[in-house]
Amino acid sequence: MPKSEPILIVGGGLGGLTTALALARRGRAARVLEGAAEFGAIGYGIQFGPNVFHVFEHLGLMDQALAVADSPVAVLMLDALDGKELVRIATGASFRARFRYPYIVVHRIDLHNVLLDAARQSASIELVADAMVSGFEDRGEAVAVTTADGRTFSGAALVAADGFRSLFRQKLIGDGEPRQTGYVALRTIVPMAELQVKLPRDCVALWAGPGMHVVQYPLRHGTLFNIVAVFRTSTHAERGDVNSYRAELERTYRNAHPAMRELIAMMDLRWRRSVGDRDPVRHWHRGRIVLLGDAAHAPLQSLAQGAGMAIEDGLCLAEAIHAAGDDYPIAFARFEAARLLRTARVQLESRALWNFYHCDGIERDVRNATVAGWDEAHMFDCLAWLYDGAPFPGEIGR
Ligand SMILES: Cc1cc2nc3c(=O)[nH]c(=O)nc-3n(C[C@H](O)[C@H](O)[C@H](O)COP(=O)(O)OP(=O)(O)OC[C@H]3O[C@@H](n4cnc5c(N)ncnc54)[C@H](O)[C@@H]3O)c2cc1C
């Protein structure tokens, strides 16, 4: 197999595109196969800690990412029942001084477009939309895939960045359906000008309540407002109609703080998904095929780090391939070793945080009393393992 044969990347999400850009930076050709009719069509807000900027800086995309993002002044945790501020992580000057890079919120499409524009400018990256991969074969010296419409693509190796319901995970690991939490998530974006309710608009705020939470933050330089509502329901696996969803929301949030109820009244009920994650596993590769991002280690969204981990993976994997001189099994084993504990910790801490957000009764009282003693220095120390970024094999280190 000539070295010029591209590496196939299945999935053009944030993980897949970052991998393509990081490979191109090392002179390796990549062909990205995306199943959707266009790249990056899913659009809601997304949060990123400073750890992703270690990657964006290496890819020369810092300014482009910052230009489309908002930097909130703080990340808050509020009690969903009485509205009290429980935790404040200041994300201004002291945060920048400690973690070097900012905390950002961004419209997912806008960040996707930053990566896509860079990919389109690279002669080493081929982007193929409408290419839903349905089968594959590892031929030892190469990998071939077929798409649902009967096309065939081959490459030197294959990176499966095909997300939460990964076909490749099913074939390589075979651990069945994702673990369900019994919760659902709804997402909405409204114009900031239409927001009547009094609440912090320049922060990320998480309203934490028994069996429910809401996350809110500004987007597109304060012109839009992103709302995510998450709650436990016995109907999490079912599809209902808008009327049944509305009645369920009103029941679930009836004891919530009035400001939170006003947010809930604004929810668009057309996008509703059950929430789940994966158990950590030790191995994500076989032969010339490797899993990356959610396909390898999907967490719950409570730490807001799933896409952050996929982006970190992309640079780490490309560096491992480069350092191993295209010996893929060695590169993939080093990639796993470099990423396993960090991504598993994100999965496990996200679960712990999930319970912390949703506790009730005495547990809630204990939580609220405990966090009352947390100051900025404590919060920064708790987050350092994550926000200080990750070591990468090869040239990149800290
Ligand atoms: C409600 C919610 C809020 C979240 N908030 C945050 C947050 O604030 N911060 C954060 O970092 N993370 C967040 N996440 C997690 C984040 O969305 C995921 O971790 C991230 O999208 C994973 O990126 P990925 O590239 O691995 O996969 P994906 O983004 O899922 O991309 C996979 C791509 O593969 C394509 N694909 C799938 N199968 C095939 C196939 N067979 N052939 C070809 N293409 C295929 C898909 O169309 C898709 O484009 C959130 C998740 C949810 C549900």
The ligand as an ORCA input file, in Angstrom:
! r2SCAN-3c Opt
* xyz 0 1
  C     -27.685     17.304     24.691
  C     -26.198     17.176     24.472
  C     -25.343     18.210     24.824
  C     -23.969     18.078     24.630
  N     -23.150     19.126     24.991
  C     -21.813     19.020     24.828
  C     -20.960     20.095     25.185
  O     -21.433     21.158     25.617
  N     -19.609     19.941     25.010
  C     -19.076     18.789     24.504
  O     -17.838     18.712     24.352
  N     -19.874     17.744     24.164
  C     -21.222     17.831     24.297
  N     -22.023     16.797     23.934
  C     -21.415     15.563     23.405
  C     -21.054     15.709     21.933
  O     -22.196     16.061     21.180
  C     -20.462     14.416     21.384
  O     -19.581     13.857     22.326
  C     -19.691     14.688     20.090
  O     -20.582     15.137     19.093
  C     -18.934     13.449     19.614
  O     -18.266     13.779     18.422
  P     -17.923     12.649     17.357
  O     -17.227     13.353     16.236
  O     -17.267     11.498     18.010
  O     -19.344     12.106     16.864
  P     -20.570     12.851     16.178
  O     -20.561     14.296     16.447
  O     -21.792     12.081     16.553
  O     -20.290     12.656     14.619
  C     -20.463     11.396     14.004
  C     -20.664     11.640     12.520
  O     -20.646     10.380     11.863
  C     -21.686     10.321     10.912
  N     -21.989      8.892     10.739
  C     -22.545      8.050     11.632
  N     -22.612      6.793     11.131
  C     -22.064      6.862      9.884
  C     -21.829      5.894      8.854
  N     -22.171      4.609      9.014
  N     -21.251      6.304      7.687
  C     -20.875      7.613      7.524
  N     -21.083      8.585      8.467
  C     -21.654      8.198      9.628
  C     -22.804     11.141     11.535
  O     -23.715     11.617     10.542
  C     -22.016     12.269     12.186
  O     -21.813     13.360     11.323
  C     -23.424     16.882     24.092
  C     -24.270     15.833     23.752
  C     -25.648     15.971     23.920
  C     -26.545     14.821     23.525
*
